[in-house]
Amino acid sequence: MMAKRDFYEVLGATKGASAEDLKKAYRAKAKELHPDRNSDNPNAEAQFKEINEAYDVLKDADKKAAYDRYGHAAFEGGMGGGGGQRGGNGDFASAFSDVFEDLFGDFMGRGGGGGRNRAQRGSDLRYNLRVNLEESFRGVQKTISIPSSVTCDTCRGTGAEGGSEPVTCPTCSGMGKVRAQQGFFTVERACPTCHGQGQIVKNPCKVCAGAGRIERERSLSVNIPAGVETGTRIRLASEGEAGMRGGPSGDLYIFIEVKDHPIFQRDGVNLFCRVPVSIATAALGGEVEVPTIDGGKSRVKVPAGAQTGKQMRLRAKGMPALRGGGTGDMLIELAVETPVNLTSRQREILREFEALSAENNPEGSSFFTKVKGFWDGMKG
């Protein structure tokens, strides 16, 4: 029969290693040699038993002291105060469950506190809110109705009838999870009795059926700051769904959508407005009156000879930046309008005007000169 290897050597640790260092060494070896990861290694199961036997001894301060003094002999022939049998047999279930949380805790949801905390945080809620451009400009207070879960007033969120407290689950002893040994692997799952809560309600509240919360529509006043855009998100802490059995409420997230405006188009903090002008105003110059988003009016000078597409800027007549940072501008774009439904006299005047103004249309003259050159080139 082969002699047993030194337990420190088995774990890859030094003799003076601390309890934390031994635990780290065991974790590393357990991950490395687990049979499920070494299906092609026929010795994996034996090696896995060996590291568990070693750690089962070295994790116990008394057995470790005995082993450091007498070696393997400490657990032979009755030495070690009866603890040798456990160490010699390598109680895998005890050793492995000791670090089960470290190896698989995150996967099994350890971060949430398991069943020790019966209260559960409520879900976050989303509400889509539409506002018009004027409301976005000045800011507004809106009252919204939210269908959500709220804390049950009858049981005050406990889920128990008459305000009595839930009791510890007898199946999992309040842990919220149970373990089962399957060969060399320990499987952990939510307790089937309390569904992971760790506690059960013997006399559930008749109003909320033991949930600690009920469905109800509630009204909420929301301040929408000036400058919001489509996609702006507003978070209202603790205004979401109520928690289970007295747990904290979730948050409410309001997503803003700014509706299209019949006059203004928005580009960030700037506004764009297309203003039609008559041929006479465009040719002779003049003034046009344009609206502004604050409900006022501004007079804009149109230079003589203005063409369609000419832009002019009105400083600080745009949208406010969200949470301060100045105000944008408004861009005016001229659209020279062609008259329709002319009288015979108007047609006569326009024909006379056209005959006298051939040389006053520089863009047209340039274009047709290029066209003539193109045709002449094609003939050549």
C-alpha positions in Angstrom: 0.0 0.0 0.0 1.4 3.4 -1.0 2.3 5.8 1.8 0.1 8.9 2.1 1.5 12.1 0.6 2.0 15.0 2.9 -1.2 17.0 3.2 0.5 20.3 2.6 2.0 18.9 -0.5 -1.4 17.6 -1.6 -2.8 21.1 -1.4 0.3 22.8 -2.8 0.7 24.9 0.4 3.6 25.4 2.8 3.6 24.1 6.4 3.3 27.5 7.9 0.4 28.6 5.7 -2.5 30.5 7.3 -6.1 29.3 7.4 -6.9 31.7 4.6 -4.0 30.5 2.5 -5.0 26.9 3.0 -8.5 27.8 1.9 -7.3 29.5 -1.2 -5.0 26.5 -2.0 -7.9 24.1 -1.6 -10.2 26.2 -3.8 -7.6 26.2 -6.6 -7.0 22.5 -6.3 -10.8 21.7 -6.1 -11.4 23.6 -9.3 -8.5 22.0 -11.0 -9.2 18.4 -10.1 -13.0 18.3 -10.0 -14.1 15.0 -11.8 -16.6 16.9 -13.9 -13.7 18.9 -15.4 -11.4 15.9 -15.8 -13.5 13.2 -17.5 -10.5 12.0 -19.4 -8.4 11.5 -16.3 -9.1 8.2 -14.6 -7.2 9.3 -11.4 -9.2 12.5 -11.0 -11.7 11.0 -8.5 -9.0 9.7 -6.3 -7.0 12.9 -6.4 -10.2 14.9 -5.6 -10.8 12.7 -2.6 -7.2 13.2 -1.5 -7.4 17.0 -1.5 -10.6 16.9 0.4 -9.2 14.6 3.0 -6.1 16.9 3.4 -8.2 20.0 3.7 -10.6 18.4 6.2 -7.7 17.9 8.5 -5.8 21.2 8.0 -8.9 23.5 8.2 -9.4 22.3 11.8 -7.0 24.1 14.2 -6.8 21.1 16.7 -6.3 18.5 14.0 -3.9 20.7 12.1 -1.8 21.1 15.3 -1.8 17.3 15.8 -0.8 16.7 12.2 2.0 19.3 12.3 3.4 17.4 15.4 2.8 13.8 14.5 2.0 13.7 10.8 -0.3 11.0 9.6 0.3 9.0 12.8 -1.8 11.5 14.6 -4.9 9.9 13.2 -3.9 6.3 13.5 -4.5 4.1 16.5 -7.0 6.4 18.2 -4.7 9.5 18.5 -6.3 12.9 18.0 -9.2 12.5 20.4 -11.5 10.6 18.0 -11.1 13.1 15.3 -8.8 10.8 13.4 -11.6 8.7 12.0 -13.2 11.7 10.3 -9.9 12.9 9.0 -8.7 9.5 7.9 -11.9 8.8 6.0 -11.9 12.2 4.3 -15.4 13.4 5.1 -15.9 15.0 1.6 -19.3 16.4 2.3 -18.1 18.4 5.3 -14.9 19.7 3.6 -16.5 20.5 0.3 -19.6 22.2 1.7 -17.3 24.4 3.8 -16.1 26.2 0.7 -19.2 25.6 -1.5 -20.2 29.2 -1.3 -16.7 30.4 -2.4 -16.7 28.0 -5.4 -20.3 28.4 -6.6 -21.8 31.2 -4.5 -22.1 33.7 -7.2 -23.7 31.2 -9.6 -26.2 30.2 -7.0 -27.1 33.8 -6.1 -25.1 34.2 -3.0 -24.9 38.0 -3.6 -28.5 38.4 -2.9 -28.2 37.2 0.6 -30.2 33.9 0.0 -33.2 33.1 2.1 -31.8 34.9 5.2 -33.4 38.1 4.0 -37.1 37.4 3.4 -37.7 40.9 2.1 -37.3 41.4 -1.6 -36.8 44.7 -3.4 -39.6 45.7 -5.8 -39.1 45.9 -9.5 -38.2 49.1 -11.3 -40.9 50.6 -13.5 -40.8 52.5 -16.8 -43.3 55.2 -17.8 -43.3 56.8 -21.3 -44.4 60.5 -21.1 -45.1 62.7 -24.1 -44.7 66.5 -23.8 -45.0 69.2 -26.5 -42.2 71.5 -27.5 -43.6 74.4 -25.5 -43.6 72.3 -22.3 -40.1 71.2 -23.1 -39.1 74.8 -23.4 -40.4 76.1 -20.1 -40.6 72.9 -18.0 -43.8 71.6 -16.7 -45.3 69.7 -13.8 -47.3 66.6 -14.9 -49.6 64.3 -12.9 -49.3 60.7 -14.1 -51.2 57.6 -13.1 -49.2 54.4 -12.5 -50.6 50.9 -12.2 -48.2 49.3 -9.7 -47.8 47.2 -6.6 -48.0 49.0 -3.3 -47.5 47.9 0.2 -50.6 46.2 1.7 -52.0 48.4 4.4 -53.9 45.6 6.1 -50.8 43.5 7.0 -48.3 46.4 6.7 -46.3 44.5 4.2 -45.7 41.4 6.3 -48.0 39.2 4.4 -49.4 37.7 7.6 -52.9 38.0 8.9 -53.4 40.4 11.9 -49.9 41.8 11.7 -48.4 38.5 13.0 -44.8 37.8 11.9 -43.8 35.0 9.4 -42.1 32.0 11.0 -38.8 30.3 10.1 -39.2 27.7 7.3 -38.9 24.2 8.9 -37.5 22.7 5.7 -34.5 24.9 5.3 -34.2 26.3 8.8 -34.4 29.8 7.5 -31.6 29.5 4.9 -33.9 29.7 1.9 -32.0 26.9 0.2 -31.4 23.2 0.6 -28.5 21.0 -0.3 -28.4 17.5 -1.6 -25.5 15.1 -2.0 -25.1 13.5 -5.4 -22.1 11.4 -5.6 -19.0 13.6 -5.1 -21.0 16.8 -5.8 -23.2 18.9 -3.6 -26.2 20.5 -5.3 -27.8 23.5 -3.8 -31.2 24.8 -4.8 -34.0 27.1 -3.6 -36.1 25.7 -0.8 -39.3 24.2 -2.3 -41.3 25.0 0.8 -40.6 28.8 1.2 -39.4 29.3 -2.4 -36.1 30.8 -1.2 -37.7 33.2 1.3 -36.4 31.5 4.4 -39.7 32.1 6.1 -43.3 31.1 5.6 -46.6 32.7 6.5 -48.9 30.4 8.4 -51.9 32.7 8.3 -51.6 34.7 5.1 -53.3 38.1 4.8 -56.6 37.8 3.1 -56.2 41.0 1.2 -52.8 40.4 -0.4 -52.7 36.6 -0.1 -49.5 36.7 1.8 -47.5 38.7 -0.8 -47.4 41.8 1.4 -48.4 44.0 -1.5 -51.4 44.7 -3.7 -52.1 46.1 -7.2 -53.3 49.6 -7.2 -53.3 52.7 -9.5 -51.7 55.7 -7.9 -51.2 59.3 -9.0 -47.8 60.9 -9.0 -46.7 64.5 -9.6 -43.6 64.8 -11.7 -41.5 67.9 -12.4 -40.2 67.9 -16.0 -37.2 70.3 -16.2 -36.9 72.8 -19.0 -34.8 71.6 -22.0 -35.8 67.9 -22.0 -35.4 66.1 -25.3 -36.8 62.8 -26.7 -34.9 60.1 -24.8 -34.3 62.1 -21.7 -34.6 59.7 -18.6 -35.8 60.9 -15.2 -35.3 58.6 -12.2 -37.6 58.8 -9.2 -36.1 56.8 -6.4 -38.3 54.4 -4.5 -41.4 55.2 -6.7 -41.4 51.9 -8.4 -43.0 48.6 -7.4 -43.3 47.9 -3.7 -41.1 45.2 -2.3 -42.2 41.8 -1.2 -43.0 41.4 2.5 -41.8 44.8 3.5 -38.8 45.0 1.1 -37.7 48.3 -0.3 -39.5 49.7 -3.4 -37.9 49.8 -6.8 -37.4 53.0 -8.8 -39.5 54.7 -11.4 -37.9 55.7 -14.7 -39.7 58.2 -16.8 -38.7 58.3 -20.5 -39.5 61.6 -22.3 -40.8 61.9 -25.8 -41.1 65.4 -27.3 -43.9 65.7 -29.9 -43.3 67.2 -33.3 -44.2 70.9 -33.6 -46.2 72.4 -36.6 -43.8 75.5 -36.9 -40.5 74.6 -35.3 -38.1 71.8 -35.9 -35.6 71.0 -33.1 -31.9 70.2 -33.4 -30.5 69.9 -29.9 -30.8 73.4 -28.3 -31.3 75.1 -31.7 -34.7 75.6 -33.5 -35.3 75.8 -37.2 -38.2 77.7 -38.8 -39.0 77.9 -42.5 -40.6 81.3 -43.4 -42.3 82.0 -46.8 -41.7 85.5 -48.4 -43.2 87.0 -51.5 -41.3 87.5 -54.7 -41.6 91.3 -54.2 -40.2 91.2 -50.7 -37.4 88.9 -51.7 -36.5 91.1 -54.7 -36.9 94.5 -53.0 -36.0 93.6 -49.4 -38.2 94.2 -46.4 -39.2 92.7 -43.1 -41.1 89.6 -42.0 -42.6 88.8 -38.6 -41.7 85.4 -37.2 -42.9 83.6 -34.0 -40.6 82.5 -31.3 -41.0 79.5 -29.0 -41.6 81.7 -25.9 -44.8 82.9 -27.6 -43.3 86.3 -28.7 -42.6 87.8 -32.1 -39.5 88.9 -33.8 -39.1 91.1 -37.0 -36.5 89.9 -39.4 -35.0 92.0 -42.1 -35.0 90.4 -45.6 -32.1 91.7 -47.7 -32.9 92.8 -51.3 -32.3 89.9 -53.8 -32.8 87.2 -51.1 -33.0 83.7 -52.6 -34.8 80.6 -51.3 -32.7 78.8 -48.7 -31.1 81.9 -47.3 -30.7 81.6 -43.5 -30.6 84.1 -40.8 -29.9 83.6 -37.1 -31.8 84.9 -34.1 -29.5 84.6 -31.1 -30.7 83.0 -27.8 -34.2 82.3 -29.3 -33.8 78.5 -29.2 -34.2 75.9 -26.5 -32.6 76.0 -23.0 -29.9 73.5 -22.3 -31.0 70.8 -19.8 -29.9 71.7 -16.3 -28.4 75.1 -17.3 -25.7 75.8 -19.8 -27.2 78.6 -21.9 -29.8 78.8 -24.7 -29.7 77.8 -28.3 -30.5 80.0 -31.4 -33.3 80.0 -33.9 -32.4 79.7 -37.6 -34.8 81.3 -40.1 -34.7 79.9 -43.6 -36.4 82.0 -46.3 -38.6 80.3 -48.9 -39.4 82.6 -51.9 -43.0 81.9 -52.8 -44.4 81.8 -56.3 -47.8 83.4 -56.6 -50.7 81.4 -58.0 -54.2 82.1 -59.4 -53.0 85.3 -61.1 -55.5 87.8 -62.7 -55.0 88.9 -66.3 -53.5 92.2 -65.2 -51.0 90.5 -62.9 -50.0 88.2 -65.8 -49.5 91.2 -68.0 -47.3 93.0 -65.4 -45.2 89.9 -64.9 -44.7 89.4 -68.7 -43.6 93.0 -68.9 -41.3 92.6 -65.9 -39.8 89.4 -67.3 -39.0 91.2 -70.6 -37.2 94.0 -68.7 -35.4 91.8 -66.2 -33.4 89.3 -68.2 -30.1 90.8 -67.1 -31.2 91.0 -63.5 -31.2 87.2 -62.9 -27.5 86.4 -62.6 -28.0 82.7 -61.6 -30.4 82.1 -64.5 -28.1 83.8 -67.0 -25.1 81.8 -65.8 -27.0 78.5 -66.0 -28.3 79.0 -69.5 -24.9 80.2 -70.7 -23.5 76.8 -69.4 -26.3 74.9 -71.1 -25.6 76.6 -74.5 -22.0 75.7 -74.2 -22.9 72.1 -73.4 -25.2 71.8 -76.5 -22.5 73.4 -78.7 -20.0 71.0 -77.4 -22.3 68.0 -78.2 -22.8 69.2 -81.8 -19.0 69.5 -82.2 
